[in-house]
Amino acid sequence: MNSSPNIKNNIVLSIFKDVKTVFRLRDIALLVGEKDFESLNKKMNYYVRTGKLLNPRKGIYAKPNYNSEELACLLYTPTYISLEYVLQKEGVIFQFDSRITSVSYLSRSIDVQDKTFIYRKIKGEIIANTKGISRQINQVNIATGERAFLDLLYLNKNYYFDNLNPLNKAKIYDLLPIYMSKALTDRVKKLFPDD
């Protein structure tokens, strides 16, 4: 069954009205009520050719000036933004790095236009636990400073942190059981001794 002409004419309008800036083809199909994926794919390719939309990666469409954090969470799922990217924003590490770092089920480095996306592999049960991860309205999943700290310390036992003051010790100890790691617990106790 084909979609109505009204929906066909409003695909770009529907995309621009949505709070998200990055979409998979199936997201667009749901958004506009289109069931014919082949037809929708052709339309999307037309919108990319005519400059109405961008195609930063195969199967992914974006508004101009899209949110790079959204793209980071959409390239591989499940994933959430964490590690150096979050800790830099929180003032825990000082060295500037424009890369967006995330944890996922695989390790990859991907360049999309002028942005680098780094994915570090972590256990599935850690990714599945959403404690300390904020899910924003635009489907960006981002770790709190405490969760990002633990992720990085879990993946890199010798990492040097410039400033631990922005982190909440109680929240760190609350999140620690997610990792089920005695070695990580010992590392945390050295940096944040029990009082």
Rosetta constraint file for C-alpha pairs under 8 A:
AtomPair CA 1 CA 35 HARMONIC 7.37 0.50
AtomPair CA 1 CA 36 HARMONIC 7.57 0.50
AtomPair CA 2 CA 34 HARMONIC 7.56 0.50
AtomPair CA 2 CA 35 HARMONIC 7.28 0.50
AtomPair CA 2 CA 36 HARMONIC 6.79 0.50
AtomPair CA 3 CA 7 HARMONIC 6.50 0.50
AtomPair CA 3 CA 8 HARMONIC 6.80 0.50
AtomPair CA 3 CA 33 HARMONIC 7.26 0.50
AtomPair CA 3 CA 34 HARMONIC 5.74 0.50
AtomPair CA 3 CA 35 HARMONIC 7.31 0.50
AtomPair CA 3 CA 36 HARMONIC 7.96 0.50
AtomPair CA 4 CA 8 HARMONIC 6.46 0.50
AtomPair CA 5 CA 9 HARMONIC 6.16 0.50
AtomPair CA 6 CA 10 HARMONIC 6.34 0.50
AtomPair CA 7 CA 11 HARMONIC 6.32 0.50
AtomPair CA 7 CA 32 HARMONIC 6.24 0.50
AtomPair CA 7 CA 33 HARMONIC 7.59 0.50
AtomPair CA 7 CA 34 HARMONIC 7.93 0.50
AtomPair CA 10 CA 14 HARMONIC 5.86 0.50
AtomPair CA 10 CA 32 HARMONIC 7.93 0.50
AtomPair CA 11 CA 15 HARMONIC 6.23 0.50
AtomPair CA 11 CA 28 HARMONIC 7.94 0.50
AtomPair CA 11 CA 32 HARMONIC 6.29 0.50
AtomPair CA 12 CA 16 HARMONIC 6.17 0.50
AtomPair CA 12 CA 47 HARMONIC 7.96 0.50
AtomPair CA 12 CA 52 HARMONIC 7.58 0.50
AtomPair CA 13 CA 17 HARMONIC 6.14 0.50
AtomPair CA 14 CA 18 HARMONIC 6.36 0.50
AtomPair CA 14 CA 31 HARMONIC 7.17 0.50
AtomPair CA 14 CA 32 HARMONIC 6.82 0.50
AtomPair CA 15 CA 21 HARMONIC 7.88 0.50
AtomPair CA 15 CA 28 HARMONIC 7.36 0.50
AtomPair CA 15 CA 31 HARMONIC 7.70 0.50
AtomPair CA 15 CA 63 HARMONIC 7.86 0.50
AtomPair CA 16 CA 21 HARMONIC 7.80 0.50
AtomPair CA 16 CA 63 HARMONIC 7.17 0.50
AtomPair CA 19 CA 137 HARMONIC 7.64 0.50
AtomPair CA 19 CA 138 HARMONIC 6.05 0.50
AtomPair CA 20 CA 70 HARMONIC 7.79 0.50
AtomPair CA 20 CA 138 HARMONIC 4.85 0.50
AtomPair CA 20 CA 139 HARMONIC 7.53 0.50
AtomPair CA 21 CA 62 HARMONIC 5.61 0.50
AtomPair CA 21 CA 63 HARMONIC 5.37 0.50
AtomPair CA 21 CA 66 HARMONIC 5.05 0.50
AtomPair CA 21 CA 67 HARMONIC 6.15 0.50
AtomPair CA 21 CA 70 HARMONIC 7.28 0.50
AtomPair CA 21 CA 138 HARMONIC 7.75 0.50
AtomPair CA 22 CA 60 HARMONIC 7.03 0.50
AtomPair CA 22 CA 61 HARMONIC 5.86 0.50
AtomPair CA 22 CA 62 HARMONIC 4.36 0.50
AtomPair CA 22 CA 63 HARMONIC 6.64 0.50
AtomPair CA 22 CA 66 HARMONIC 6.49 0.50
AtomPair CA 22 CA 67 HARMONIC 7.33 0.50
AtomPair CA 22 CA 70 HARMONIC 6.35 0.50
AtomPair CA 22 CA 71 HARMONIC 6.17 0.50
AtomPair CA 22 CA 74 HARMONIC 7.80 0.50
AtomPair CA 23 CA 27 HARMONIC 5.75 0.50
AtomPair CA 23 CA 28 HARMONIC 6.49 0.50
AtomPair CA 23 CA 60 HARMONIC 5.69 0.50
AtomPair CA 23 CA 61 HARMONIC 5.21 0.50
AtomPair CA 23 CA 62 HARMONIC 6.10 0.50
AtomPair CA 23 CA 74 HARMONIC 7.98 0.50
AtomPair CA 24 CA 28 HARMONIC 6.56 0.50
AtomPair CA 24 CA 59 HARMONIC 5.91 0.50
AtomPair CA 24 CA 60 HARMONIC 4.71 0.50
AtomPair CA 24 CA 61 HARMONIC 6.21 0.50
AtomPair CA 25 CA 29 HARMONIC 6.22 0.50
AtomPair CA 25 CA 37 HARMONIC 7.78 0.50
AtomPair CA 25 CA 40 HARMONIC 7.84 0.50
AtomPair CA 25 CA 41 HARMONIC 7.12 0.50
AtomPair CA 25 CA 59 HARMONIC 6.25 0.50
AtomPair CA 25 CA 60 HARMONIC 6.71 0.50
AtomPair CA 25 CA 61 HARMONIC 7.41 0.50
AtomPair CA 26 CA 30 HARMONIC 6.23 0.50
AtomPair CA 26 CA 37 HARMONIC 7.94 0.50
AtomPair CA 27 CA 31 HARMONIC 6.10 0.50
AtomPair CA 28 CA 32 HARMONIC 6.15 0.50
AtomPair CA 28 CA 34 HARMONIC 7.96 0.50
AtomPair CA 29 CA 33 HARMONIC 5.53 0.50
AtomPair CA 29 CA 34 HARMONIC 4.73 0.50
AtomPair CA 29 CA 35 HARMONIC 6.51 0.50
AtomPair CA 29 CA 37 HARMONIC 7.28 0.50
AtomPair CA 29 CA 40 HARMONIC 7.36 0.50
AtomPair CA 30 CA 34 HARMONIC 6.70 0.50
AtomPair CA 34 CA 40 HARMONIC 7.11 0.50
AtomPair CA 36 CA 40 HARMONIC 6.24 0.50
AtomPair CA 37 CA 41 HARMONIC 5.90 0.50
AtomPair CA 38 CA 42 HARMONIC 6.40 0.50
AtomPair CA 39 CA 43 HARMONIC 6.36 0.50
AtomPair CA 40 CA 44 HARMONIC 6.11 0.50
AtomPair CA 41 CA 45 HARMONIC 6.19 0.50
AtomPair CA 42 CA 46 HARMONIC 6.26 0.50
AtomPair CA 43 CA 47 HARMONIC 6.29 0.50
AtomPair CA 44 CA 48 HARMONIC 6.26 0.50
AtomPair CA 44 CA 53 HARMONIC 7.92 0.50
AtomPair CA 44 CA 61 HARMONIC 7.85 0.50
AtomPair CA 45 CA 49 HARMONIC 6.17 0.50
AtomPair CA 46 CA 50 HARMONIC 6.14 0.50
AtomPair CA 47 CA 51 HARMONIC 6.15 0.50
AtomPair CA 47 CA 52 HARMONIC 5.14 0.50
AtomPair CA 47 CA 53 HARMONIC 5.62 0.50
AtomPair CA 48 CA 52 HARMONIC 5.92 0.50
AtomPair CA 48 CA 53 HARMONIC 4.81 0.50
AtomPair CA 48 CA 54 HARMONIC 5.40 0.50
AtomPair CA 48 CA 55 HARMONIC 6.45 0.50
AtomPair CA 52 CA 63 HARMONIC 7.73 0.50
AtomPair CA 52 CA 64 HARMONIC 7.90 0.50
AtomPair CA 53 CA 61 HARMONIC 6.67 0.50
AtomPair CA 53 CA 62 HARMONIC 5.79 0.50
AtomPair CA 53 CA 63 HARMONIC 5.29 0.50
AtomPair CA 53 CA 64 HARMONIC 6.37 0.50
AtomPair CA 54 CA 61 HARMONIC 5.60 0.50
AtomPair CA 54 CA 62 HARMONIC 4.96 0.50
AtomPair CA 54 CA 63 HARMONIC 6.09 0.50
AtomPair CA 54 CA 64 HARMONIC 6.35 0.50
AtomPair CA 55 CA 59 HARMONIC 7.54 0.50
AtomPair CA 55 CA 60 HARMONIC 5.77 0.50
AtomPair CA 55 CA 61 HARMONIC 4.63 0.50
AtomPair CA 55 CA 62 HARMONIC 6.19 0.50
AtomPair CA 56 CA 60 HARMONIC 6.40 0.50
AtomPair CA 56 CA 61 HARMONIC 6.62 0.50
AtomPair CA 56 CA 62 HARMONIC 7.12 0.50
AtomPair CA 56 CA 112 HARMONIC 6.35 0.50
AtomPair CA 56 CA 113 HARMONIC 7.24 0.50
AtomPair CA 57 CA 61 HARMONIC 7.57 0.50
AtomPair CA 57 CA 112 HARMONIC 7.45 0.50
AtomPair CA 62 CA 66 HARMONIC 6.03 0.50
AtomPair CA 66 CA 70 HARMONIC 7.93 0.50
AtomPair CA 67 CA 71 HARMONIC 6.70 0.50
AtomPair CA 68 CA 72 HARMONIC 6.22 0.50
AtomPair CA 68 CA 115 HARMONIC 7.87 0.50
AtomPair CA 69 CA 73 HARMONIC 6.46 0.50
AtomPair CA 69 CA 81 HARMONIC 7.56 0.50
AtomPair CA 69 CA 100 HARMONIC 7.38 0.50
AtomPair CA 69 CA 140 HARMONIC 6.34 0.50
AtomPair CA 70 CA 74 HARMONIC 6.25 0.50
AtomPair CA 70 CA 138 HARMONIC 7.06 0.50
AtomPair CA 70 CA 139 HARMONIC 6.73 0.50
AtomPair CA 70 CA 140 HARMONIC 5.24 0.50
AtomPair CA 71 CA 75 HARMONIC 5.99 0.50
AtomPair CA 72 CA 76 HARMONIC 7.48 0.50
AtomPair CA 72 CA 81 HARMONIC 7.38 0.50
AtomPair CA 72 CA 100 HARMONIC 7.22 0.50
AtomPair CA 72 CA 102 HARMONIC 7.53 0.50
AtomPair CA 72 CA 117 HARMONIC 6.52 0.50
AtomPair CA 73 CA 77 HARMONIC 6.69 0.50
AtomPair CA 73 CA 78 HARMONIC 7.72 0.50
AtomPair CA 73 CA 79 HARMONIC 5.81 0.50
AtomPair CA 73 CA 80 HARMONIC 6.07 0.50
AtomPair CA 73 CA 81 HARMONIC 7.12 0.50
AtomPair CA 73 CA 139 HARMONIC 7.64 0.50
AtomPair CA 73 CA 140 HARMONIC 6.03 0.50
AtomPair CA 73 CA 141 HARMONIC 6.66 0.50
AtomPair CA 76 CA 104 HARMONIC 7.26 0.50
AtomPair CA 77 CA 104 HARMONIC 7.11 0.50
AtomPair CA 77 CA 105 HARMONIC 8.00 0.50
AtomPair CA 78 CA 104 HARMONIC 6.09 0.50
AtomPair CA 78 CA 105 HARMONIC 7.11 0.50
AtomPair CA 78 CA 127 HARMONIC 7.19 0.50
AtomPair CA 79 CA 102 HARMONIC 6.62 0.50
AtomPair CA 79 CA 103 HARMONIC 5.68 0.50
AtomPair CA 79 CA 104 HARMONIC 4.48 0.50
AtomPair CA 79 CA 105 HARMONIC 7.41 0.50
AtomPair CA 79 CA 127 HARMONIC 7.00 0.50
AtomPair CA 79 CA 141 HARMONIC 7.39 0.50
AtomPair CA 80 CA 102 HARMONIC 5.50 0.50
AtomPair CA 80 CA 103 HARMONIC 5.81 0.50
AtomPair CA 80 CA 104 HARMONIC 6.92 0.50
AtomPair CA 80 CA 127 HARMONIC 7.86 0.50
AtomPair CA 80 CA 133 HARMONIC 7.66 0.50
AtomPair CA 80 CA 140 HARMONIC 7.53 0.50
AtomPair CA 80 CA 141 HARMONIC 4.79 0.50
AtomPair CA 80 CA 142 HARMONIC 5.32 0.50
AtomPair CA 80 CA 143 HARMONIC 6.78 0.50
AtomPair CA 81 CA 85 HARMONIC 7.42 0.50
AtomPair CA 81 CA 86 HARMONIC 7.19 0.50
AtomPair CA 81 CA 100 HARMONIC 7.26 0.50
AtomPair CA 81 CA 101 HARMONIC 5.95 0.50
AtomPair CA 81 CA 102 HARMONIC 4.09 0.50
AtomPair CA 81 CA 103 HARMONIC 6.51 0.50
AtomPair CA 81 CA 140 HARMONIC 7.95 0.50
AtomPair CA 81 CA 141 HARMONIC 6.18 0.50
AtomPair CA 81 CA 142 HARMONIC 4.57 0.50
AtomPair CA 81 CA 143 HARMONIC 6.08 0.50
AtomPair CA 82 CA 86 HARMONIC 5.25 0.50
AtomPair CA 82 CA 87 HARMONIC 7.63 0.50
AtomPair CA 82 CA 101 HARMONIC 5.92 0.50
AtomPair CA 82 CA 102 HARMONIC 4.92 0.50
AtomPair CA 82 CA 103 HARMONIC 6.45 0.50
AtomPair CA 82 CA 142 HARMONIC 6.20 0.50
AtomPair CA 82 CA 143 HARMONIC 5.22 0.50
AtomPair CA 82 CA 144 HARMONIC 7.82 0.50
AtomPair CA 82 CA 147 HARMONIC 7.59 0.50
AtomPair CA 82 CA 148 HARMONIC 4.80 0.50
AtomPair CA 82 CA 151 HARMONIC 7.35 0.50
AtomPair CA 83 CA 87 HARMONIC 6.24 0.50
AtomPair CA 83 CA 101 HARMONIC 5.97 0.50
AtomPair CA 83 CA 102 HARMONIC 6.52 0.50
AtomPair CA 83 CA 103 HARMONIC 7.69 0.50
AtomPair CA 83 CA 148 HARMONIC 4.73 0.50
AtomPair CA 83 CA 149 HARMONIC 6.58 0.50
AtomPair CA 83 CA 151 HARMONIC 6.29 0.50
AtomPair CA 83 CA 152 HARMONIC 5.25 0.50
AtomPair CA 84 CA 88 HARMONIC 5.77 0.50
AtomPair CA 84 CA 93 HARMONIC 7.34 0.50
AtomPair CA 84 CA 97 HARMONIC 7.99 0.50
AtomPair CA 84 CA 101 HARMONIC 6.34 0.50
AtomPair CA 84 CA 148 HARMONIC 7.58 0.50
AtomPair CA 84 CA 152 HARMONIC 7.56 0.50
AtomPair CA 85 CA 89 HARMONIC 6.53 0.50
AtomPair CA 85 CA 97 HARMONIC 7.44 0.50
AtomPair CA 85 CA 98 HARMONIC 7.87 0.50
AtomPair CA 85 CA 99 HARMONIC 7.04 0.50
AtomPair CA 85 CA 100 HARMONIC 5.60 0.50
AtomPair CA 85 CA 101 HARMONIC 5.46 0.50
AtomPair CA 86 CA 90 HARMONIC 6.21 0.50
AtomPair CA 86 CA 142 HARMONIC 7.81 0.50
AtomPair CA 86 CA 143 HARMONIC 7.03 0.50
AtomPair CA 86 CA 144 HARMONIC 7.36 0.50
AtomPair CA 86 CA 145 HARMONIC 6.22 0.50
AtomPair CA 86 CA 148 HARMONIC 6.39 0.50
AtomPair CA 87 CA 91 HARMONIC 6.15 0.50
AtomPair CA 87 CA 92 HARMONIC 5.12 0.50
AtomPair CA 87 CA 93 HARMONIC 5.81 0.50
AtomPair CA 87 CA 145 HARMONIC 5.85 0.50
AtomPair CA 87 CA 148 HARMONIC 6.55 0.50
AtomPair CA 87 CA 149 HARMONIC 6.90 0.50
AtomPair CA 88 CA 92 HARMONIC 5.93 0.50
AtomPair CA 88 CA 93 HARMONIC 4.99 0.50
AtomPair CA 88 CA 94 HARMONIC 6.11 0.50
AtomPair CA 88 CA 95 HARMONIC 7.41 0.50
AtomPair CA 88 CA 96 HARMONIC 7.15 0.50
AtomPair CA 90 CA 145 HARMONIC 6.18 0.50
AtomPair CA 90 CA 166 HARMONIC 6.79 0.50
AtomPair CA 91 CA 163 HARMONIC 6.88 0.50
AtomPair CA 91 CA 166 HARMONIC 6.83 0.50
AtomPair CA 92 CA 161 HARMONIC 6.21 0.50
AtomPair CA 92 CA 162 HARMONIC 5.77 0.50
AtomPair CA 92 CA 163 HARMONIC 4.63 0.50
AtomPair CA 92 CA 164 HARMONIC 5.70 0.50
AtomPair CA 92 CA 165 HARMONIC 7.54 0.50
AtomPair CA 92 CA 166 HARMONIC 6.63 0.50
AtomPair CA 92 CA 167 HARMONIC 7.80 0.50
AtomPair CA 93 CA 161 HARMONIC 5.65 0.50
AtomPair CA 93 CA 162 HARMONIC 4.97 0.50
AtomPair CA 93 CA 163 HARMONIC 6.39 0.50
AtomPair CA 94 CA 162 HARMONIC 6.47 0.50
AtomPair CA 98 CA 115 HARMONIC 7.53 0.50
AtomPair CA 98 CA 116 HARMONIC 7.63 0.50
AtomPair CA 99 CA 115 HARMONIC 6.56 0.50
AtomPair CA 99 CA 116 HARMONIC 4.98 0.50
AtomPair CA 99 CA 117 HARMONIC 5.78 0.50
AtomPair CA 99 CA 118 HARMONIC 6.88 0.50
AtomPair CA 100 CA 115 HARMONIC 7.87 0.50
AtomPair CA 100 CA 116 HARMONIC 6.47 0.50
AtomPair CA 100 CA 117 HARMONIC 4.97 0.50
AtomPair CA 100 CA 118 HARMONIC 6.14 0.50
AtomPair CA 101 CA 117 HARMONIC 6.07 0.50
AtomPair CA 101 CA 118 HARMONIC 4.73 0.50
AtomPair CA 101 CA 119 HARMONIC 5.99 0.50
AtomPair CA 101 CA 120 HARMONIC 7.73 0.50
AtomPair CA 102 CA 117 HARMONIC 7.70 0.50
AtomPair CA 102 CA 118 HARMONIC 6.16 0.50
AtomPair CA 102 CA 119 HARMONIC 4.86 0.50
AtomPair CA 102 CA 120 HARMONIC 6.32 0.50
AtomPair CA 103 CA 119 HARMONIC 5.32 0.50
AtomPair CA 103 CA 120 HARMONIC 4.77 0.50
AtomPair CA 103 CA 121 HARMONIC 5.87 0.50
AtomPair CA 103 CA 122 HARMONIC 6.28 0.50
AtomPair CA 103 CA 127 HARMONIC 7.57 0.50
AtomPair CA 104 CA 119 HARMONIC 6.06 0.50
AtomPair CA 104 CA 120 HARMONIC 6.00 0.50
AtomPair CA 104 CA 121 HARMONIC 5.21 0.50
AtomPair CA 104 CA 122 HARMONIC 6.11 0.50
AtomPair CA 104 CA 127 HARMONIC 6.85 0.50
AtomPair CA 105 CA 120 HARMONIC 7.68 0.50
AtomPair CA 105 CA 121 HARMONIC 5.03 0.50
AtomPair CA 105 CA 122 HARMONIC 6.02 0.50
AtomPair CA 105 CA 123 HARMONIC 6.96 0.50
AtomPair CA 105 CA 124 HARMONIC 6.42 0.50
AtomPair CA 105 CA 127 HARMONIC 7.85 0.50
AtomPair CA 106 CA 119 HARMONIC 6.72 0.50
AtomPair CA 106 CA 120 HARMONIC 6.23 0.50
AtomPair CA 106 CA 121 HARMONIC 4.39 0.50
AtomPair CA 106 CA 122 HARMONIC 7.45 0.50
AtomPair CA 107 CA 118 HARMONIC 7.60 0.50
AtomPair CA 107 CA 119 HARMONIC 4.99 0.50
AtomPair CA 107 CA 120 HARMONIC 4.48 0.50
AtomPair CA 107 CA 121 HARMONIC 4.85 0.50
AtomPair CA 108 CA 117 HARMONIC 7.99 0.50
AtomPair CA 108 CA 118 HARMONIC 5.91 0.50
AtomPair CA 108 CA 119 HARMONIC 5.01 0.50
AtomPair CA 108 CA 120 HARMONIC 6.81 0.50
AtomPair CA 109 CA 116 HARMONIC 6.94 0.50
AtomPair CA 109 CA 117 HARMONIC 5.68 0.50
AtomPair CA 109 CA 118 HARMONIC 4.53 0.50
AtomPair CA 109 CA 119 HARMONIC 6.26 0.50
AtomPair CA 110 CA 116 HARMONIC 5.68 0.50
AtomPair CA 110 CA 117 HARMONIC 5.12 0.50
AtomPair CA 110 CA 118 HARMONIC 6.53 0.50
AtomPair CA 111 CA 115 HARMONIC 5.72 0.50
AtomPair CA 111 CA 116 HARMONIC 4.47 0.50
AtomPair CA 111 CA 117 HARMONIC 6.28 0.50
AtomPair CA 112 CA 116 HARMONIC 6.38 0.50
AtomPair CA 112 CA 117 HARMONIC 7.76 0.50
AtomPair CA 122 CA 126 HARMONIC 6.90 0.50
AtomPair CA 122 CA 127 HARMONIC 7.05 0.50
AtomPair CA 122 CA 155 HARMONIC 7.72 0.50
AtomPair CA 123 CA 127 HARMONIC 6.61 0.50
AtomPair CA 124 CA 128 HARMONIC 6.08 0.50
AtomPair CA 125 CA 129 HARMONIC 6.38 0.50
AtomPair CA 126 CA 178 HARMONIC 6.15 0.50
AtomPair CA 126 CA 179 HARMONIC 6.25 0.50
AtomPair CA 129 CA 178 HARMONIC 7.08 0.50
AtomPair CA 130 CA 134 HARMONIC 7.93 0.50
AtomPair CA 131 CA 175 HARMONIC 7.12 0.50
AtomPair CA 132 CA 143 HARMONIC 5.84 0.50
AtomPair CA 132 CA 144 HARMONIC 5.49 0.50
AtomPair CA 132 CA 146 HARMONIC 7.39 0.50
AtomPair CA 132 CA 147 HARMONIC 5.56 0.50
AtomPair CA 132 CA 175 HARMONIC 7.17 0.50
AtomPair CA 133 CA 141 HARMONIC 6.40 0.50
AtomPair CA 133 CA 142 HARMONIC 5.45 0.50
AtomPair CA 133 CA 143 HARMONIC 4.29 0.50
AtomPair CA 133 CA 144 HARMONIC 5.96 0.50
AtomPair CA 133 CA 147 HARMONIC 7.34 0.50
AtomPair CA 134 CA 140 HARMONIC 7.94 0.50
AtomPair CA 134 CA 141 HARMONIC 5.62 0.50
AtomPair CA 134 CA 142 HARMONIC 5.30 0.50
AtomPair CA 134 CA 143 HARMONIC 6.14 0.50
AtomPair CA 134 CA 144 HARMONIC 7.11 0.50
AtomPair CA 135 CA 139 HARMONIC 6.05 0.50
AtomPair CA 135 CA 140 HARMONIC 5.72 0.50
AtomPair CA 135 CA 141 HARMONIC 4.50 0.50
AtomPair CA 135 CA 142 HARMONIC 6.60 0.50
AtomPair CA 136 CA 140 HARMONIC 5.20 0.50
AtomPair CA 136 CA 141 HARMONIC 6.39 0.50
AtomPair CA 143 CA 147 HARMONIC 5.57 0.50
AtomPair CA 143 CA 148 HARMONIC 5.62 0.50
AtomPair CA 144 CA 148 HARMONIC 6.12 0.50
AtomPair CA 145 CA 149 HARMONIC 6.00 0.50
AtomPair CA 145 CA 167 HARMONIC 6.48 0.50
AtomPair CA 146 CA 150 HARMONIC 6.32 0.50
AtomPair CA 146 CA 167 HARMONIC 5.91 0.50
AtomPair CA 146 CA 168 HARMONIC 6.83 0.50
AtomPair CA 146 CA 171 HARMONIC 6.60 0.50
AtomPair CA 146 CA 172 HARMONIC 5.45 0.50
AtomPair CA 146 CA 175 HARMONIC 7.89 0.50
AtomPair CA 147 CA 151 HARMONIC 6.10 0.50
AtomPair CA 147 CA 172 HARMONIC 7.15 0.50
AtomPair CA 147 CA 175 HARMONIC 6.93 0.50
AtomPair CA 148 CA 152 HARMONIC 6.12 0.50
AtomPair CA 149 CA 153 HARMONIC 6.11 0.50
AtomPair CA 150 CA 154 HARMONIC 5.85 0.50
AtomPair CA 150 CA 172 HARMONIC 7.36 0.50
AtomPair CA 150 CA 176 HARMONIC 7.39 0.50
AtomPair CA 151 CA 155 HARMONIC 6.23 0.50
AtomPair CA 152 CA 156 HARMONIC 5.74 0.50
AtomPair CA 152 CA 157 HARMONIC 7.87 0.50
AtomPair CA 152 CA 159 HARMONIC 7.53 0.50
AtomPair CA 153 CA 157 HARMONIC 5.13 0.50
AtomPair CA 153 CA 158 HARMONIC 7.46 0.50
AtomPair CA 153 CA 159 HARMONIC 6.54 0.50
AtomPair CA 153 CA 184 HARMONIC 7.07 0.50
AtomPair CA 153 CA 187 HARMONIC 7.79 0.50
AtomPair CA 154 CA 179 HARMONIC 7.86 0.50
AtomPair CA 154 CA 184 HARMONIC 5.93 0.50
AtomPair CA 157 CA 184 HARMONIC 7.78 0.50
AtomPair CA 157 CA 187 HARMONIC 7.43 0.50
AtomPair CA 167 CA 172 HARMONIC 7.80 0.50
AtomPair CA 168 CA 172 HARMONIC 6.39 0.50
AtomPair CA 169 CA 173 HARMONIC 6.35 0.50
AtomPair CA 169 CA 192 HARMONIC 6.81 0.50
AtomPair CA 170 CA 174 HARMONIC 6.12 0.50
AtomPair CA 171 CA 175 HARMONIC 6.18 0.50
AtomPair CA 172 CA 176 HARMONIC 6.08 0.50
AtomPair CA 173 CA 177 HARMONIC 7.78 0.50
AtomPair CA 176 CA 180 HARMONIC 7.44 0.50
AtomPair CA 176 CA 185 HARMONIC 6.89 0.50
AtomPair CA 177 CA 181 HARMONIC 7.68 0.50
AtomPair CA 179 CA 184 HARMONIC 7.75 0.50
AtomPair CA 181 CA 185 HARMONIC 6.32 0.50
AtomPair CA 182 CA 186 HARMONIC 6.17 0.50
AtomPair CA 183 CA 187 HARMONIC 6.31 0.50
AtomPair CA 184 CA 188 HARMONIC 6.17 0.50
AtomPair CA 185 CA 189 HARMONIC 6.19 0.50
AtomPair CA 186 CA 190 HARMONIC 6.39 0.50
AtomPair CA 187 CA 191 HARMONIC 6.58 0.50
AtomPair CA 188 CA 192 HARMONIC 5.74 0.50
AtomPair CA 188 CA 193 HARMONIC 7.62 0.50
AtomPair CA 189 CA 193 HARMONIC 4.65 0.50
AtomPair CA 189 CA 194 HARMONIC 6.64 0.50
